[in-house]
Amino acid sequence: MKFEYPAKIILAWGEAISGNKPLKDWLMTNGYPELGIFVHALHNQDEARNWLLENGYPHLMALINGTEGNPNAILWLKKHDYDVLEKMAKAADNHEPSLMWLMNNGYQDMANVSQRIRNIKNDIEAANNDMHKISGG
């Protein structure tokens, strides 16, 4: 299946992922609510994750789950022919060959988004690990 947006929308999505609230709000109110809600879902907000699943964007939820190392999400993306999203999920989960594939096959914009997702997920994981150290867990 195709996952296609205009280049400026992909750029805005990447900026929104990196914390640009005005661009996230713009996506939400200008026909791309799924990309704005994706940002909330990426930050483990259950309501946003449910919205993606209930409103026809399971591929975006699979992308998030794939970035979190869920092998079933990667398999689901492959099975449903979301090859670029599958590579994005793996790249965002620190898999360098997938990042290189995106860059070498004309998906530099998606490689950029993957790196931004990677930064967010790595920051969340580091914060969780710090909390475990503090709590002794």
C-alpha positions as MATLAB code, in Angstrom:
seq = 'MKFEYPAKIILAWGEAISGNKPLKDWLMTNGYPELGIFVHALHNQDEARNWLLENGYPHLMALINGTEGNPNAILWLKKHDYDVLEKMAKAADNHEPSLMWLMNNGYQDMANVSQRIRNIKNDIEAANNDMHKISGG';
ca = [
       0.000    0.000    0.000;
       1.103    3.534   -0.623;
       1.939    6.022    2.054;
       2.136    9.271    0.176;
       1.989   12.865    1.278;
       3.327   16.017   -0.365;
       6.960   16.765    0.531;
       5.995   19.854    2.569;
       3.611   17.731    4.676;
       6.349   15.171    5.406;
       8.640   18.052    6.365;
       5.954   19.505    8.667;
       5.360   16.053   10.181;
       9.061   15.705   10.974;
       9.105   19.135   12.594;
       5.980   18.274   14.598;
       7.620   15.063   15.813;
      10.599   17.125   16.963;
       8.350   19.308   19.090;
       7.124   22.096   16.805;
       3.657   22.583   18.322;
       2.438   25.183   15.768;
       3.173   22.765   12.903;
       1.528   19.885   14.790;
      -1.549   22.067   15.308;
      -1.459   23.097   11.628;
      -1.439   19.436   10.548;
      -4.390   18.750   12.859;
      -6.519   21.540   11.392;
      -5.482   21.363    7.731;
      -6.480   17.875    6.668;
      -3.754   15.756    8.258;
      -5.052   15.036   11.777;
      -3.525   11.549   11.686;
      -0.024   13.014   11.467;
      -0.654   15.379   14.370;
      -2.213   12.632   16.462;
       0.751   10.391   15.567;
       2.943   12.796   17.571;
       0.785   12.240   20.666;
       0.731    8.480   20.076;
       4.522    8.476   19.781;
       4.608    9.871   23.322;
       2.651    6.845   24.585;
      -0.713    8.592   24.866;
      -3.263    5.780   24.807;
      -6.114    7.974   23.573;
      -4.089    8.971   20.507;
      -3.020    5.365   19.877;
      -6.656    4.253   20.019;
      -7.690    7.090   17.684;
      -5.200    5.943   15.043;
      -6.535    2.379   15.203;
     -10.207    3.398   15.258;
      -9.964    5.947   12.430;
      -8.268    3.944    9.713;
      -4.573    4.481   10.447;
      -3.384    1.104   11.765;
      -0.268    1.506    9.615;
       0.761    4.572   11.652;
       0.242    2.644   14.879;
       2.250   -0.248   13.414;
       5.010    2.243   12.595;
       5.098    3.334   16.248;
       4.974   -0.243   17.532;
       7.756   -1.164   15.121;
       9.938    1.651   16.422;
       9.434    0.164   19.872;
      10.909   -3.147   18.720;
       7.640   -5.042   18.230;
       8.424   -7.730   15.615;
       4.715   -8.337   14.922;
       4.300   -4.702   13.880;
       7.205   -5.053   11.440;
       5.646   -8.231   10.019;
       2.251   -6.509    9.731;
       3.766   -3.608    7.775;
       5.523   -6.063    5.427;
       2.382   -8.174    4.971;
       0.339   -5.105    4.033;
       3.004   -3.812    1.624;
       4.027   -0.799    3.693;
       7.664   -1.324    2.731;
       8.732    2.268    3.373;
       7.004    2.364    6.761;
       8.601   -0.956    7.659;
      12.041    0.480    6.857;
      11.163    3.671    8.760;
      10.151    1.662   11.848;
      13.377   -0.325   11.788;
      15.474    2.799   11.146;
      13.776    4.559   14.050;
      14.593    1.496   16.179;
      18.311    2.125   15.562;
      18.687   -0.260   12.578;
      21.256    1.514   10.406;
      20.825   -0.648    7.249;
      17.155    0.399    7.075;
      18.110    4.053    7.421;
      20.651    3.626    4.629;
      18.023    1.880    2.460;
      15.686    4.864    2.841;
      18.441    7.315    1.964;
      19.702    5.287   -1.007;
      16.259    4.660   -2.510;
      14.938    8.198   -2.748;
      13.246    8.431    0.640;
      15.477   11.023    2.281;
      12.409   12.772    3.719;
      11.280    9.545    5.365;
      14.826    8.896    6.613;
      14.701   12.341    8.232;
      11.358   11.530    9.897;
      12.779    8.178   11.067;
      15.727    9.909   12.687;
      13.386   12.325   14.458;
      11.256    9.413   15.710;
      14.461    7.652   16.818;
      15.499   10.701   18.839;
      12.110   10.878   20.592;
      11.952    7.147   21.322;
      15.559    7.061   22.560;
      14.853   10.047   24.835;
      11.730    8.339   26.211;
      13.650    5.107   26.791;
      16.523    6.941   28.506;
      14.047    8.739   30.779;
      12.346    5.419   31.603;
      15.711    3.824   32.358;
      16.595    6.757   34.630;
      13.290    6.289   36.470;
      14.036    2.587   36.950;
      17.434    3.455   38.422;
      15.843    5.947   40.814;
      13.080    3.551   41.864;
      15.436    0.581   41.998;
      13.408   -1.273   39.331;
];
